[in-house]
Amino acid sequence: MKDKSIKKILVVAESIDLEDSSGTKGRVALIKNLHKSGFEVIVYHYTRKEIQLDGIPCHSIKENRKTILFFLSRTERYLRYWFNLKLYKLIEQVLGFSFTLFNDRNSILAALNKIKGFEPDLVLSLSKGTSFRPHHALLKIPKWHSKWMAYIHDPYPFASYPRPYDYVEPGHQKKREFFLNVSEKACFAAYPSELLARWMESYFPPLKGKSVIIPHQIDEEEIDSPELPEYFKKNTFTIVHAGALMNARNPMGLIKAFRKFLKEVPEAAEHSQLLFIGKKSKYTPEFEELKKEIPQFYSSDDYLPFTQVQAIQKNAAVNVILEAKGPISPFLPGKFPHCIQTGKPILLLGPYYSESRRLLGADYPWWSEIDNEEKITQQIGEIYFKWLNNQMFMGCDYSFLREYLSASSLNQLNELIN
């Protein structure tokens, strides 16, 4: 017989594919740590391929391809592809969402309604990007609203983002109405960040009193590290930025500071490098020109497998967290736990008010605004000379954050679940 004291959690996830986004990596680490914390966890996911997590039953939800919504979604897609007819803006302006999202929502809903023999104590919806498909589905299942924890990983809708990201997208009002409905119906609202909780409560008052902070988790599972790529020079002072460069994450302040550091400390040129790991961005053309001027600078053309990125971060001397230039960054970057896990110095480039800076501490020595070249140059130099004098230099004691980002932070859920 199963122990009835063990709390049961149904996780409804948009994806559990580690390779599709940094957000999904964080969600999978959370699922694993829920299991590690002693909860009985079952996962229904819309990855649309079979993926299993060790010791956790995972069920892939199939897309329903025999509906009028599916037909309409594919028709719109083909018209866009073949004739450049961009009807999606008009569709979202009228309906708020795409035909694809509605069909996906219904596919998830149908799968959840077929669950038999599992009565969850908590239903946790996990999404990625801006879709919130599992949240759409759970709005249609009132019997679970009293057990529903809606995980809110980013502000929503886009007009709720802080500058410089904010803009009013097609169907904004209907998107806002959707999220207002989520904020009213969900019993709990979980966030990876305290600043994000406060930020969203200011837009959606029904969220007040429902907030639970569940930071992105460190996954302690040991994995076989792959070989490092050829461009990664071992035993060098390597500064790494891993992840997508959104338009607002301007890396030029860092690159110019690195160039200035090499000029001020010429002996470092032979054993230093700056790496950007991720897909092409609007900065790629500038990168190609900079590579000619700075041979120690390298940018990849595409994403690398997650395990290889982890190996690069682990072997780097410095890991960079680069945030947008703006008044506040309420996000907790998905890479934050990975950087903490390496134990290497983190060069944090972002606003004065940010969740990353709040966690690292107001006195954290290696923080700067992203465009303060003088300060970044100085900080690179400080870390370099510490690295030079001690190859095992750890930078800062992140032990308190390792605990905060670990499975032990999930014990609070026992108190919430009746």
C-alpha positions, 0 to 999 in steps of 0.5 A, a space after each residue: 500500500 502507498 503511504 497516504 501521507 505522501 503528497 501527490 502532485 500532478 504536473 502539467 508541463 508544456 515541455 520537458 525537452 531540455 534542449 528546447 529552452 533555458 526555461 524548460 531546463 528550469 522546469 525539469 530541474 523543478 520536477 526532479 527536485 519535487 520528486 527528490 523532496 518526497 512528493 509523488 509526482 506524475 507529469 503530463 507534458 505537451 512535448 509531443 514526443 516520448 521523454 521519461 524522467 528517472 523515477 517519475 511517470 511521464 505521459 506525452 500528450 498527443 496533438 489532436 489533428 482531427 479538429 477544425 481548429 487544427 485545419 484552420 491553424 495549418 491553413 493559416 500557416 501555409 498561407 503565411 509560408 506560401 503567399 506571405 499572408 500574415 493573418 495571425 495578427 488579425 486572428 489574434 486581434 479578434 480572438 486574442 490567441 491563435 488557432 494553434 493555441 486553442 487546439 493545443 489547449 483542447 488537446 491538453 484538456 482532453 488528456 487531463 480529463 482522461 486521468 483516472 486513479 490519481 487524485 492530486 493534492 496539488 496541480 502545478 502548471 508549467 509553461 515556457 515563453 509566452 504561451 501558458 498553454 497548460 494554464 489555458 487548459 486548467 481554467 477549463 477544469 474547475 474541480 482542480 482550481 482549489 488545488 491549482 498552483 499556476 507557475 508564472 515564470 515571466 510577466 504576462 502579457 507583453 505590455 506588462 513587461 518592464 522597459 525596454 521589452 514592453 509593447 502592446 501585442 495583437 489581442 492584448 485585452 483578451 490576453 489580459 482577461 485570460 490572465 486575470 482569470 488565471 489570477 482569480 481561479 488559481 489557488 496559488 501563484 508560484 514565481 521564480 523571483 520575489 521581484 516578479 511576484 511583486 511586479 505581477 501583483 501590481 498588474 493583477 490584484 487577485 494574485 495578492 496573498 497567493 504568492 509562493 516563491 519557488 526559485 529555479 532549481 539546481 539539478 544535482 544529478 551527475 551527468 557525463 561531461 562531453 568533450 569541450 569544443 575545439 575553440 575552448 582553450 583549456 587553462 585560460 582565463 575564459 569569460 563565457 556568456 551562454 544563452 540567447 542574445 535578445 535585442 535588448 541584451 546589448 553585449 557591446 559594453 562587455 566586448 569593448 571592456 574586454 578589448 580595453 582589458 587586453 590593451 591595459 593588461 597585454 600579458 593576458 592576451 595569450 591566455 584569455 578569451 571571451 566566448 558567446 555561446 548561442 544562436 545568431 542574433 542581430 549582433 552577429 554581423 558586428 561579431 564577425 567584424 570584431 573577431 577580426 580585431 579581437 582574436 580572443 573573441 568567439 561567438 557560436 553560430 547556434 545552440 550547443 547541447 545542454 550538457 556541452 554548455 554545462 561543461 563550458 560553464 564549469 570550465 570557464 573562469 567567469 560566467 556572465 549574466 547579461 540583462 537588458 538595459 532598463 530600470 528593473 529586471 524582475 526575472 530570475 534568469 534560467 542560467 542563474 542556478 547553472 552559474 551558481 552551481 559552477 562555483 565560479 565568479 559571476 559577472 552580473 551585468 544588468 539594472 540596479 534593481 534586479 532579482 539576480 543582484 538581490 540574491 547575490 547581495 547589494 555588496 556583490 563586487 562584480 555587478 555593473 550596468 551593461 554599458 559601464 565599460 570602465 567599471 566592467 574593464 576594472 572588474 575583469 582585471 580584478 577577477 583576472 589577477 585573482 585567477 592568475 594567482 590562484 587557478 582554483 579561485 572560487 570568487 564568492 561563497 555561493 553556498 547560501 544560494 546553493 541551499 536556496 536553489 536546492 530541493 530543500 526550498 520545496 519543503 514549504 509546499 508541504 505546509 500549503 497542501 492540505 
